Amino acid sequence: MNSITAAWFRITDALEGIGAWVGFLGLRILLGWEFYEAGMMKKNGENWFAHIKDDFPFPFSVVPVEISWWMATWFEIVGGIAIAIGLFTRFSAVSLIILTIVATAAVHWPDSYSSFTELLKGYAITDKGFGNFKLPVIFLAMFLPLVCFGPGKASVDYFLERRFRR
């Protein structure tokens, strides 16, 4: 193996070691903060779910709006904290994925579109009549590594797993 290849492998091995601690931590803190903040806005605001209840997919459309509001609020607050500290990470991530899919269907997806090109106009942060599903799609993609690989080493889950596997 030549010296450039050996140096490359040393660098990538070091980055993978650091990434097991820092990479997932950064992802978790960002997602945790975003969902915690959204939950706190709901907690301190007024329930506007009655205006969009008809847009909720089944079975969420049959749940009373007061219960839906309460569930969304507390799933975001508790789930955001759990994701940030890496506690029950896979369960929390799957729960927030479901919440994000429902929110996308009810709030962020365009009311109608006549072509795929028109639908893609909704892949935006602001709604200009075409929806605004870019951020929820980004969140869904960010949750995938947490579901598939777990929270990383800088997490409560990692600590608990090491403790109880002994």
C-alpha positions as CSV (number, residue, x, y, z in Angstrom):
1,M,0.0,0.0,0.0
2,N,1.5,3.4,-0.9
3,S,1.8,6.2,1.5
4,I,-1.1,8.3,0.0
5,T,-3.5,5.3,0.3
6,A,-2.3,4.5,3.9
7,A,-2.8,8.2,4.9
8,W,-6.3,8.2,3.3
9,F,-7.3,5.1,5.3
10,R,-5.9,6.6,8.6
11,I,-7.9,9.8,7.9
12,T,-11.1,8.0,7.1
13,D,-10.7,5.7,10.1
14,A,-10.3,8.7,12.4
15,L,-13.3,10.5,10.9
16,E,-15.4,7.4,11.3
17,G,-14.4,7.2,15.0
18,I,-15.2,10.9,15.5
19,G,-18.4,10.5,13.5
20,A,-19.7,7.8,15.8
21,W,-19.7,10.4,18.6
22,V,-20.2,13.8,16.9
23,G,-22.1,13.0,13.6
24,F,-25.2,11.6,15.2
25,L,-25.1,14.0,18.1
26,G,-25.3,17.0,15.7
27,L,-28.1,15.4,13.8
28,R,-30.0,14.6,17.0
29,I,-29.6,18.1,18.5
30,L,-30.8,19.8,15.3
31,L,-33.9,17.5,15.0
32,G,-34.6,17.6,18.7
33,W,-34.5,21.4,18.8
34,E,-36.7,21.8,15.8
35,F,-39.4,19.5,17.1
36,Y,-39.2,20.7,20.7
37,E,-39.6,24.3,19.5
38,A,-42.6,23.3,17.3
39,G,-44.2,21.6,20.3
40,M,-43.6,24.6,22.6
41,M,-45.2,26.9,20.0
42,K,-48.3,24.6,20.0
43,K,-48.3,24.4,23.8
44,N,-48.2,28.2,24.1
45,G,-50.5,28.8,21.1
46,E,-54.1,28.2,20.1
47,N,-55.4,25.0,18.6
48,W,-55.7,25.5,14.9
49,F,-56.2,21.8,14.0
50,A,-60.0,22.4,13.6
51,H,-59.2,24.3,10.4
52,I,-57.3,21.5,8.8
53,K,-58.9,18.4,10.4
54,D,-60.4,17.4,7.0
55,D,-56.9,17.2,5.5
56,F,-55.6,14.7,8.1
57,P,-55.2,11.2,6.7
58,F,-57.2,8.3,8.2
59,P,-57.1,7.3,11.0
60,F,-56.0,10.7,12.3
61,S,-59.0,12.4,10.7
62,V,-61.4,10.7,13.1
63,V,-59.5,11.7,16.3
64,P,-61.0,14.8,18.0
65,V,-58.9,17.9,17.3
66,E,-58.3,18.4,21.0
67,I,-56.6,15.0,21.3
68,S,-54.7,15.5,18.0
69,W,-53.4,18.8,19.2
70,W,-52.4,17.4,22.6
71,M,-50.7,14.4,21.0
72,A,-48.8,16.5,18.4
73,T,-47.7,19.0,21.1
74,W,-46.4,16.4,23.5
75,F,-44.9,14.1,20.9
76,E,-42.9,17.1,19.6
77,I,-41.8,18.3,23.1
78,V,-41.0,14.9,24.6
79,G,-39.8,13.4,21.3
80,G,-37.6,16.4,20.7
81,I,-36.0,16.1,24.1
82,A,-35.6,12.3,23.7
83,I,-34.0,12.7,20.3
84,A,-31.6,15.4,21.5
85,I,-30.3,13.3,24.4
86,G,-30.5,10.0,22.5
87,L,-33.1,8.3,24.7
88,F,-35.4,5.7,23.1
89,T,-34.1,7.2,19.8
90,R,-35.5,4.7,17.4
91,F,-39.0,4.8,18.9
92,S,-38.9,8.6,19.1
93,A,-37.7,8.9,15.5
94,V,-40.4,6.6,14.2
95,S,-43.0,8.5,16.2
96,L,-41.9,11.8,14.8
97,I,-41.7,10.4,11.3
98,I,-45.4,9.5,11.6
99,L,-46.2,12.9,13.0
100,T,-44.2,14.5,10.1
101,I,-46.0,12.5,7.5
102,V,-49.4,13.5,8.9
103,A,-48.3,17.2,9.1
104,T,-47.1,17.0,5.5
105,A,-50.4,15.6,4.3
106,A,-52.5,18.0,6.3
107,V,-50.5,21.2,6.1
108,H,-47.5,21.1,3.7
109,W,-48.8,19.2,0.7
110,P,-50.4,21.2,-2.1
111,D,-54.2,21.2,-2.3
112,S,-54.0,20.2,-6.0
113,Y,-51.5,19.9,-8.8
114,S,-51.8,18.9,-12.4
115,S,-48.3,17.6,-13.2
116,F,-45.2,16.4,-11.5
117,T,-43.5,19.7,-12.4
118,E,-46.2,21.6,-10.7
119,L,-46.0,19.3,-7.6
120,L,-42.2,20.0,-7.4
121,K,-43.0,23.7,-7.0
122,G,-44.1,22.7,-3.5
123,Y,-40.6,21.5,-2.7
124,A,-40.0,24.9,-1.1
125,I,-39.9,26.5,2.4
126,T,-42.6,29.1,1.7
127,D,-46.0,28.4,0.3
128,K,-46.8,30.3,-2.9
129,G,-49.9,28.2,-3.7
130,F,-48.0,25.0,-4.3
131,G,-47.5,23.7,-0.8
132,N,-44.3,23.8,1.2
133,F,-43.1,20.3,1.9
134,K,-39.3,20.8,1.6
135,L,-38.6,21.0,5.3
136,P,-40.7,18.0,6.3
137,V,-38.9,15.9,3.5
138,I,-35.5,17.0,4.8
139,F,-36.6,16.1,8.4
140,L,-37.7,12.6,7.2
141,A,-34.4,12.1,5.5
142,M,-32.6,13.2,8.7
143,F,-34.5,10.6,10.7
144,L,-33.5,7.7,8.6
145,P,-29.9,7.3,9.9
146,L,-31.3,7.5,13.5
147,V,-33.8,4.7,12.8
148,C,-31.4,2.5,10.9
149,F,-28.2,3.1,12.9
150,G,-29.3,4.4,16.2
151,P,-28.3,7.5,18.1
152,G,-24.5,7.2,18.0
153,K,-22.1,6.9,20.9
154,A,-22.9,10.3,22.6
155,S,-26.3,9.2,23.7
156,V,-28.2,7.9,26.7
157,D,-29.2,4.8,24.6
158,Y,-25.5,3.9,24.0
159,F,-24.8,4.3,27.7
160,L,-27.8,2.1,28.7
161,E,-27.0,-0.5,26.1
162,R,-23.4,-0.9,27.3
163,R,-24.6,-1.0,30.9
164,F,-27.2,-3.7,30.4
165,R,-25.3,-5.8,27.9
166,R,-22.7,-6.7,30.5
